[in-house]
Amino acid sequence: MSQAVGNTALAYARAWHQVDATDRILGKIAEKIALVIDSGDYVIVTNCKKIRVSGRKDEQLVYRKHSMYPGELKKTPYQDMMRKKPEEIIRHAVSGMLPKTKLRDRRLERLRIFPGGETGVLGSNVLRSWFDGTLPKDWNSQQLVRDSQRILPAGMVDKSVKFTRKAYD
């Protein structure tokens, strides 16, 4: 199964955003990512190894997980997690800022995180990049999707385009 969503209806229904996490504060960027994911768009985060935390959280923050067996509580300090799985740090922060409903896991599937700057085949889907860590002032995902160029397979008609007399001439 290909990860490129270029020629499907899903690519036209949702906008793809790219965020560069270099030297950004974890909580602030996670809040903005959660806002975009909650609206239905996809987010690609690059350079998650270079994200920062404020204060002394790099010394105090501990990630916990439990296997539900007695005595199986695993505690991982922030610094170890940053070395082993830096993408899980952002995923955990964004997960905590999404609504606690049955849809949280489906929303988190729209978050793609990469430790480096390379996004692979998913980079071709990006419609909007915000490298400074803030949402653009004119951010409107519905308008962005409407204005994007659509590539349809042969034989398919774009029904969202309003037909004018000039289109037939």
C-alpha positions in Angstrom: 0.0 0.0 0.0 1.4 3.3 -1.0 1.7 6.2 1.4 1.3 8.8 -1.3 -2.2 10.1 -1.4 -1.8 12.1 -4.5 -4.5 10.9 -6.9 -7.3 10.0 -4.4 -10.3 11.8 -3.2 -8.8 11.9 0.3 -6.0 14.2 -0.8 -8.5 16.7 -1.9 -10.7 16.5 1.1 -7.9 17.3 3.6 -5.0 19.7 3.6 -1.4 18.5 4.4 0.7 20.8 6.6 4.5 20.5 7.2 6.0 21.7 10.5 9.7 22.1 11.2 10.2 21.4 14.9 13.8 22.7 15.0 14.3 24.8 18.3 10.6 24.9 19.0 9.0 24.5 22.4 7.3 21.1 22.7 4.0 22.3 24.4 3.5 25.3 22.1 4.0 23.4 18.9 2.0 20.4 20.1 -1.0 22.7 20.8 -1.0 24.1 17.2 -0.5 20.6 15.7 -3.5 19.3 17.8 -5.6 22.2 16.5 -4.9 21.4 12.9 -5.3 17.6 13.4 -8.6 18.2 15.2 -9.9 20.1 12.2 -9.3 17.1 10.0 -6.0 18.0 8.2 -2.8 16.0 8.1 0.4 17.2 9.7 4.0 16.1 8.9 6.5 17.1 11.6 10.2 17.1 10.6 13.4 17.4 12.7 11.7 16.1 15.9 15.2 15.4 17.4 15.8 19.1 17.7 12.7 20.0 19.7 13.2 21.7 23.1 11.3 21.8 26.4 11.1 24.8 28.7 12.4 25.0 32.2 13.9 21.9 33.8 11.6 19.5 32.1 14.5 17.8 30.3 15.6 16.6 33.8 12.3 16.1 35.5 9.9 14.7 32.8 9.3 11.0 33.0 7.2 8.9 30.5 5.3 6.0 32.0 3.7 2.9 30.4 2.2 -0.2 32.0 1.8 -3.7 30.5 -1.1 -4.4 33.0 0.9 -7.1 34.6 1.9 -6.6 38.3 5.2 -4.8 38.6 5.5 -4.0 34.9 5.5 -0.2 35.2 8.2 1.2 32.8 9.5 4.7 33.5 11.6 6.4 30.8 13.2 9.8 31.5 12.9 12.5 28.8 16.6 12.3 27.8 16.5 8.5 27.2 13.2 8.9 25.2 14.8 11.7 23.1 17.7 9.3 22.2 15.6 6.2 21.5 12.2 7.5 20.2 12.1 11.3 19.7 8.9 11.0 17.6 7.0 9.5 20.6 7.6 12.7 22.6 5.7 14.8 20.1 3.0 12.1 19.6 2.5 11.9 23.4 2.2 15.7 23.8 -0.2 16.0 20.9 -2.3 13.1 22.2 -2.7 14.8 25.5 -4.1 17.9 23.8 -6.7 16.1 21.7 -10.2 15.4 23.1 -10.3 12.2 25.1 -12.8 10.3 22.9 -12.9 7.2 20.7 -11.7 9.3 17.8 -8.4 10.2 19.3 -6.5 7.3 17.8 -7.9 8.1 14.4 -6.9 11.7 14.7 -3.4 10.7 15.7 -3.1 8.6 12.5 -3.1 11.9 10.6 0.1 12.9 12.4 3.3 11.8 10.7 6.6 12.5 12.5 10.2 12.2 11.2 13.4 12.5 13.2 15.2 14.2 10.4 14.4 16.7 7.6 13.5 14.0 5.0 9.8 13.2 4.6 10.0 10.7 1.7 7.1 10.3 -0.5 4.7 12.2 1.8 6.4 15.5 1.0 4.6 15.6 -2.3 1.2 15.9 -0.5 2.1 19.1 1.5 0.0 22.1 0.7 1.1 24.4 3.5 4.4 24.7 5.4 4.9 26.6 8.6 8.5 26.5 9.6 8.3 29.2 12.3 6.0 27.0 14.4 3.0 29.3 14.2 -0.2 28.9 12.1 -0.5 31.3 9.3 -3.0 34.2 9.9 -5.0 33.2 6.8 -5.2 29.6 7.8 -8.5 28.1 6.6 -8.3 24.5 5.6 -11.5 24.5 3.5 -10.4 27.5 1.5 -6.9 25.9 1.0 -8.4 22.7 -0.4 -10.7 24.6 -2.7 -7.9 26.7 -4.1 -5.4 23.8 -4.6 -4.8 22.4 -8.1 -6.7 19.1 -8.6 -5.3 16.2 -10.6 -8.0 13.7 -11.4 -7.7 10.3 -13.1 -8.9 10.1 -16.7 -12.7 10.0 -16.9 -13.4 11.7 -13.6 -15.0 15.1 -13.4 -14.3 17.6 -10.6 -17.8 18.5 -9.3 -16.5 21.2 -7.0 -15.6 23.5 -9.9 -18.4 25.9 -10.7 -19.0 25.9 -14.4 -19.1 29.2 -16.2 -19.9 30.1 -19.8 -16.1 30.6 -20.4 -15.3 27.1 -19.4 -17.4 25.8 -22.4 -16.0 28.2 -25.0 
